[in-house]
Amino acid sequence: MALSACAPIPFEVPVARPGHPIITSGYFNLADGARQPYRLYPAQGHIKAVVLALHGYTDSRDGWKILASTLTPHGIEIYAPDLSSFGASKNRGMWPGTDVLVDEARDEAEQLRARYPSTPLYIMGESMGGAIGILLGASPNPPPVDGYVLSAPAVWGGPAMDPLFKETLRVATFFAPGKRLTGRAAHIKASDNQAALIAFGEDPLTIHAPRLDNVEGLVALMGQAQSACSGFDQNALILYGGHDELVPKAAMRACWQAIPASAPVTLAFYPPDYHLIPRDLERAVPSADILAFLENRGLPSAAPSRATMFLADGD
């Protein structure tokens, strides 16, 4: 009976529904044999910059729709792939490992660089995608990009995570790796934009109940990203919201403090925002900052000054 209760529920192939189409603009054919679908948010007019957008945990290529509506009118072209294990990838729901996620993102960036040799190229990551961005930038062979935009990168791992939580997860995964978690008991507010959260929940590409071993893989990735902060020295904008309930303040503060002082990194703190900063009701200010960074000009907001105060606060 115990074994049957832990039997994994299979992941179904996503199917479009009325009002919720699955938009596939093309595929990245990767060196490891994967064929990852992507959604293109095309620039309007002349292309000023190209962005490889890496989505967050359980999310998909559709997670960039709101931010794209701000960026594309200004000539920003966005390629948003489904990452391995998510969206409509062939291994949907099965954790691929940190190395696969990082290597595939690097491969995609290299392909975009070859396609746009003279256009500024950026990697943009949200949450888990932001953690992948940190690992890429801190690696011995970072991708050939001009910069990074990392929104609330998932760095809640390593010493920044409660050891009891990690051990409990390890034991649970050992006994029931395929057990699916619904998250119904976790009262966490990812955004104050209820309409965006409903759209996320209704999207057929969204994963609603990840496997336990998938969650354990995410925890490992977050720990690796936390450790990699000390080696991240790329041109980057890193955003964090004052109401983030998924990445604790102590974890983000530890990452920011570990980044080398000489690194060309702009830290930006937004007190009203939650975890999904580009989708929040207060997204106008951070979205304008992201656009300014991609256009290689100074941030128009006071977010960098607020980041300095956030680091000094320590609570």
N, C-alpha and C positions, 0 to 999 in steps of 0.2 A: 504493500500500500504506500509506504514511504517513497519507494522508487517511482511508482506511477504518478505520485503527486509532483515529483520533480521532473517528469518527462517534458522535454522541450516542445514548445509550440512552434511549428514551422513558420518561416517568414514567407508571405505570399508575394508574388510579383505585383508591383504597383500597377493599378489600372486607373486611367483617367475617369473622372466623374463629371456630371453637368456642373459647370461653374468652376471646375478644378482640372484644367487640362494639364497634360505632361508635355512640356515644351523642350524638345531636344534639337539643338542647333547643329550639333556635330559630335565627334568623338575624338578623344586623345588616345592614340594607339601607342601604348607604353612599352618600354623595353622588357618589362617583366611579363608581357603577354596580356596584360589587362587592357580592356577597351572601355574607357571611362566616358560616359556621356556628359556633355556640358550644355549649359544654356548661355547664349550670347546676348548680352545687353548692349546693342550697338550704339556707338557714339553718334551724335547728331552733328553733321558737318565734318570739319577737319578733325582728324584724330590727334589729340594732344598727348595722350598717354594711354597705355594699355595696362589693365589690371588682371592678375590671376587671383580670383577670389575663393578662399578656402573657408567653407562653412563650419558651423559648430556641431557639437555632438547631437545625434539623432536628426539633424537638419539635412538640407539638401541644396541643390543649385538654386532653388526658389527663395532661399533666405535673403538674397540680395536685392529683391524686387524694389523695396522701398528706397534704399540708398541709391540704387541705380537711377531712380526717377529724378534724383537731385544731381547726380554726376554726369549722366549721358548727355544732357543738353549742353554741357560745357566741353564736349569733345573727349570724354573719358570712355573708352571701350572696355567692357568687362566680360571676361571669360570665367564662368562659374561652373566648375565640374562637380559631379557627385564624387565624394571621396570613397575609397574602398570601404565596404561594410555598410554604406549609407545610400540613400536615394534609390536609384535603379541600377546600382552596380551589381555585377553577377554574383558577388559574395555577400549580398545584402544580409546584414544581421550578424555576420561572423567576423569577429575582430581579426584584422590582418597583421597586427603588430606595428609598433612605432616606426621601425625601419622602413616598412613598406609604405606607410603614409608619407614619410619624409622623402623617400626616394622617388615616389610617384609624383609628388608635388615638384620636386627638382626637375624631373623629366618634363613635366608640363611647362614649367618656366623656360626651360631650354628650347622647347619647341616654339613657344611664343617669341622668344628672342630671335630665333631663326626666321620666323614669319614677319617680325617687325624689327629688323636690325638697327634702324635709326630712330626708333620711337622710344621715349622713356617707358620703362617697364617696371611695374611694382607688384609685390605680393601683398594682398590684403587678407587678413585672417580674423575671424571672430571666434572667441572662446577656444574650443579645441583647435580650430584653424589658426588662431593666434599662437597657440602653443607650438604647432607645427612650424609656424613662421620663425619663432625664436630658435627652434632646433635647426632650421635651415640656415639662419644667419650666423649661428654659433658653430656650425660644422666646419670641418677642414676644407670642404669644397662647396662653399655657398653658391647658389645659382646666380646666373649673370643678370641681376636686376639692379635697378637704380635706387630702390628703397622698399620699405615695408610700412604698412599701416596695420597695427595690431590692436583690435578692439577687445578689451577685457580678456586678454589671453589666459587660458586655463593653466595657471601655475600653482594650483592648490594640490601640492604633492610634496614628497620628501619630508623633511623636518617640519614643513608648514602644515602637515596633516596629522590629526590625532592618531597615534600608533594603535590605539584600541580599535578605531574604525578600520584601519588597514588590516589588522589581524582578523577582525570579525569577517571582513569581506573575503580574505584569503581562505578562511575555513569554510565559509558558505560556498565559495566557488569550487573548492575541492570536492564537496559532497554533491553539489547540484549546479554544475557549470552552465547547463542549458536552461536553468530556471529563468523565466521572464519576469521583469520588474515593471509594474505599471506606474509607479510613482504617485499613486493616489494619496498615499499617507504623507508625502513630502509637501508641506505647505510653503512652497517657495515661489516668490513673485519674480519672474524673469523680466517682466516689462510692465509698465503702467498703461500700455496701449492694448486694451482688451481686444480690439478688432484684429490687431496683428497676431495676438495669441490664438484667436479663433481660427484665423487663416492658416496658421502653422499647424493647428490641431486637425484641420480638415484636409490639409494637403495630402494626397495619396502617397507622396514620396517620404513623408515623415515617418520615423520609427517611433512607435508609442510604447513599446515594452521591450527594451533591450535585454539580452541575456546577461546573466551574472558575470560570466567570463569576459563579456564585452565591457562591462563596467570596470572590472578589474584591470583590463587593458588600458582603459582611459586613465585610471588612477596612476598606472605605471607611466603613461605618457606625460601626465601632469607633473609627476615627480622629476622626470628627465628634463622637462622644460624649466622647472624651477632651478635645477642644477645648472642648466645651460645659460641662465641669465648672466652669470659672471663672465661668460665668453662672448656675449652678444655685443658687437661693436659696429653695427651697420647703421646706415642712414635710416631713421625710423621715427614714426609717430606712434606712441603707445597710449591708448585711451583707457580710462577707468571711471566708473560711476560711483557716486557716493552712496547709492542705495543698492549696490550689487549684493545680492543674496546668495550667489553661487560661488564666487571667488572671494574669500574673506579678505578684509583689509590687511590683515597681518601677512597673508601670503603675497598679495600684490606689493606691499611695502617691502618685503624681503627681496623680491625680484628686482624692484626698482633700485634698491640700495646696492644690489650686487652688480648692476650694470656698470662697466668701467666709466669712470668720470670723464675720460677722454672720448668716449663714444659719441658719434653725432646723432644722439637720440633725443627727441623731444617728448617729454612726459606731459600728459594732459589729464587733468582731473575735473570731472563734471559733477558737482554735488547733487543736482536733481535727478541724475540718470540711474537707471537700473542696469542689469547685465546686458540686455540686448540694446545697446546704446543707439545704433542706427535705426531702430524701430520704435523707440520710446516716443512719447508725446513731446518730450523736450529735445527731440533729435535735431532741431534746426541749427543750434550752436555747434555741436560736434560735427554735423554733416558739413557745415561751412568750413570748419577747421580741416576736415579731411580733404575737401576740394582744394583748399589753399595749399596744403602740403603736396598734393599731387601736381599742382601747378607751380610748385617750387617757389612759393612765396610764404611770407610769415603768417602765422596763425592770427586771425582777427580777434580771437577771444582772449580772455584772461586765464584760460585753462592751464597754461604752463606755470603761471604764478601760483595758482591754486594747487598744482601738483607739488610745488616746493613747500607750501604750508601743510599739505597732506603728509609729506615725508617727515616734517618736523613735529607733527602732532603726536603721533605714536600711540593713539588710543585704539 
